[in-house]
């Protein structure tokens, strides 16, 4: 009975240890022995739960995505407010998420998915496909938020929600890179309003009939 109770704890500890080490260092330079030492488990425990380091990292990405969805995407983008209010809530939520990591660990991670794809995406197709799947999931939240704005008349009816969601993701990735360079969560708050311009809610007088150019769809 005690063994069964310890297994989920050991698995969770391995996931947290992998996240801490790989995102502060790199996928390539962190070994399984170091992950196990950080987790406080024997090396055999890793292979009890995961077939390889890559398998552990894939599970870690899944857990991270669930955390990010629960802490940032759902509460900010599925709220009752208008699209501008949801964007502002998203910026505040992602700032709080990054600031919490910064307080607890002393480093600001930026986008962990982006970090991993930059490091390993060119030679590790498994990780690249996993990261793409998670980024597509993030963009899906953006797309649904934008479609709500279109349906409620806050954005022009011809807006291409999919194309604009991809631009939103690209801009957010850039903002997180800048925040990582600065190692300052405040950079997110400083640059976040660029999303207003991109999406077409940059001023109080913006209307569906007179949208900024950035709100146009992919074929505009």
C-alpha positions as CSV (number, residue, x, y, z in Angstrom):
1,X,0.0,0.0,0.0
2,X,2.8,2.4,0.9
3,X,4.5,1.5,-2.4
4,X,1.4,2.4,-4.4
5,X,1.2,5.7,-2.5
6,X,4.8,6.6,-3.2
7,X,4.7,6.0,-7.0
8,X,2.6,9.0,-8.0
9,X,4.8,11.2,-5.7
10,X,8.0,9.9,-7.3
11,X,6.6,10.5,-10.8
12,X,5.6,14.0,-9.9
13,X,9.0,14.7,-8.3
14,X,10.7,13.5,-11.5
15,X,8.5,15.8,-13.7
16,X,9.3,18.8,-11.5
17,X,13.0,18.0,-11.3
18,X,13.1,17.6,-15.1
19,X,11.3,20.9,-15.6
20,X,13.6,22.8,-13.2
21,X,16.8,21.4,-14.6
22,X,16.0,21.4,-18.3
23,X,14.5,24.9,-18.4
24,X,17.4,26.4,-16.4
25,X,20.0,24.5,-18.4
26,X,19.1,22.5,-21.5
27,X,17.7,19.2,-22.7
28,X,21.0,18.1,-24.0
29,X,23.1,18.8,-20.9
30,X,20.9,17.4,-18.2
31,X,21.3,13.7,-17.6
32,X,18.9,11.2,-16.0
33,X,21.1,10.7,-13.0
34,X,21.0,14.4,-12.2
35,X,17.2,14.5,-12.6
36,X,16.9,11.5,-10.3
37,X,19.2,13.2,-7.7
38,X,17.1,16.4,-7.8
39,X,13.9,14.4,-7.5
40,X,15.3,12.4,-4.6
41,X,14.6,9.0,-6.2
42,X,16.8,6.1,-7.3
43,X,17.6,6.0,-11.0
44,X,15.6,2.9,-11.5
45,X,12.5,4.9,-10.5
46,X,12.8,7.0,-13.7
47,X,12.7,3.9,-15.9
48,X,9.8,2.5,-13.9
49,X,7.7,5.4,-15.1
50,X,9.4,6.5,-18.3
51,X,11.2,4.5,-21.0
52,X,13.8,7.3,-21.6
53,X,14.7,10.9,-20.8
54,X,12.8,12.0,-23.9
55,X,9.7,10.1,-22.7
56,X,10.0,11.9,-19.3
57,X,10.3,15.3,-21.1
58,X,7.3,14.6,-23.2
59,X,5.3,13.9,-20.1
60,X,6.7,17.0,-18.5
61,X,5.5,19.1,-21.4
62,X,2.0,17.6,-21.1
63,X,2.0,18.5,-17.4
64,X,3.3,22.0,-18.1
65,X,0.6,22.6,-20.7
66,X,-2.1,21.5,-18.3
67,X,-0.7,23.9,-15.7
68,X,-0.5,26.8,-18.2
69,X,-4.0,26.1,-19.5
70,X,-5.4,26.0,-16.0
71,X,-3.5,29.0,-14.6
72,X,-3.5,31.3,-17.7
73,X,-5.5,30.4,-20.7
74,X,-8.8,29.3,-19.4
75,X,-9.4,31.9,-16.7
76,X,-8.3,34.8,-18.9
77,X,-9.6,34.0,-22.3
78,X,-12.9,32.3,-21.3
79,X,-14.0,35.1,-19.0
80,X,-17.2,37.2,-19.6
81,X,-15.5,40.4,-20.7
82,X,-15.1,41.9,-24.1
83,X,-12.1,40.9,-26.2
84,X,-9.9,43.8,-25.1
85,X,-10.6,42.9,-21.5
86,X,-9.7,39.2,-22.2
87,X,-6.5,40.3,-23.8
88,X,-5.6,42.4,-20.8
89,X,-6.5,39.5,-18.5
90,X,-4.3,37.2,-20.5
91,X,-1.3,39.6,-20.3
92,X,-1.8,39.9,-16.5
93,X,-2.1,36.1,-16.1
94,X,1.0,35.3,-18.1
95,X,2.9,38.0,-16.2
96,X,1.8,36.4,-12.9
97,X,2.7,32.9,-14.2
98,X,6.2,34.0,-15.2
99,X,6.7,36.2,-12.1
100,X,5.8,33.3,-9.8
101,X,8.5,31.2,-11.4
102,X,10.9,34.1,-11.2
103,X,10.2,34.5,-7.4
104,X,10.5,30.8,-6.7
105,X,13.5,29.9,-8.8
106,X,15.4,33.2,-9.4
107,X,15.1,32.9,-13.2
108,X,12.5,33.9,-15.7
109,X,11.9,31.0,-18.1
110,X,10.2,32.8,-21.0
111,X,8.2,30.2,-23.0
112,X,9.4,26.7,-22.1
113,X,8.0,25.3,-25.3
114,X,9.8,27.9,-27.4
115,X,13.0,27.3,-25.4
116,X,12.9,23.6,-26.1
117,X,12.1,23.9,-29.8
118,X,15.0,26.3,-30.3
119,X,17.4,23.9,-28.7
120,X,16.2,20.5,-29.9
121,X,13.7,21.0,-32.7
122,X,16.2,20.6,-35.5
123,X,17.5,17.2,-34.5
124,X,14.7,15.7,-32.3
125,X,11.5,15.3,-34.3
126,X,9.6,13.7,-31.4
127,X,10.1,16.8,-29.2
128,X,9.4,19.1,-32.2
129,X,6.1,17.4,-32.9
130,X,5.2,17.5,-29.2
131,X,6.0,21.2,-28.9
132,X,4.0,22.0,-32.1
133,X,1.1,20.1,-30.7
134,X,1.1,22.2,-27.5
135,X,1.6,25.5,-29.3
136,X,-1.3,24.6,-31.6
137,X,-3.3,24.0,-28.4
138,X,-2.4,27.5,-27.1
139,X,-3.3,29.0,-30.5
140,X,-6.6,27.2,-30.3
141,X,-7.5,29.1,-27.2
142,X,-6.6,32.4,-29.0
143,X,-8.7,31.4,-32.0
144,X,-11.8,30.7,-29.9
145,X,-11.4,34.0,-28.1
146,X,-11.1,35.8,-31.4
147,X,-14.1,33.9,-32.9
148,X,-16.1,35.1,-29.9
149,X,-15.1,38.6,-30.7
150,X,-16.2,38.2,-34.3
151,X,-19.5,36.6,-33.3
152,X,-20.3,39.5,-30.9
153,X,-19.4,42.1,-33.5
154,X,-16.2,43.3,-31.7
155,X,-14.0,42.3,-34.7
156,X,-14.9,42.5,-38.4
157,X,-16.9,39.6,-39.8
158,X,-14.1,39.0,-42.4
159,X,-11.4,38.5,-39.7
160,X,-9.5,35.2,-40.2
161,X,-9.5,34.0,-36.6
162,X,-7.0,31.2,-37.4
163,X,-4.5,33.4,-39.1
164,X,-4.8,36.1,-36.4
165,X,-4.4,33.5,-33.6
166,X,-1.1,32.4,-35.2
167,X,0.1,36.1,-35.2
168,X,-1.0,36.4,-31.6
169,X,1.1,33.4,-30.7
170,X,4.1,34.7,-32.7
171,X,3.9,38.1,-31.0
172,X,3.5,36.5,-27.5
173,X,6.5,34.3,-28.1
174,X,8.5,37.4,-29.0
175,X,7.4,39.2,-25.9
176,X,8.4,36.2,-23.8
177,X,11.8,36.1,-25.5
178,X,12.3,39.8,-24.6
179,X,11.2,39.1,-21.0
180,X,13.7,36.3,-20.8
181,X,16.5,38.5,-22.1
182,X,15.6,41.2,-19.5
183,X,15.0,38.6,-16.8
184,X,12.2,40.9,-15.8
185,X,8.5,40.0,-15.7
186,X,7.6,43.7,-16.1
187,X,8.6,43.4,-19.7
188,X,5.5,41.4,-20.4
189,X,3.3,44.3,-19.0
190,X,5.3,46.8,-21.0
191,X,5.1,45.0,-24.3
192,X,1.7,43.2,-23.9
193,X,-0.4,46.2,-25.2
194,X,1.1,45.4,-28.7
195,X,-1.6,42.7,-28.8
196,X,-4.2,45.5,-28.8
197,X,-2.8,46.8,-32.0
198,X,-2.3,43.4,-33.6
199,X,-5.9,42.3,-32.9
200,X,-7.5,45.6,-33.6
201,X,-8.7,46.8,-30.3
202,X,-6.0,49.5,-29.8
203,X,-8.3,52.4,-28.9
204,X,-11.7,53.1,-27.4
205,X,-13.1,54.3,-30.7
206,X,-12.2,51.1,-32.7
207,X,-15.2,49.7,-34.4
208,X,-16.0,46.8,-36.7
209,X,-16.4,49.3,-39.6
210,X,-13.0,50.9,-39.1
211,X,-10.5,48.3,-37.9
212,X,-6.8,48.8,-37.8
213,X,-4.9,46.9,-40.5
214,X,-3.6,44.3,-38.1
215,X,-7.1,42.9,-37.6
216,X,-7.5,41.8,-41.1
217,X,-7.4,38.1,-42.0
218,X,-4.7,36.1,-43.6
219,X,-5.6,37.2,-47.2
220,X,-5.9,40.9,-46.5
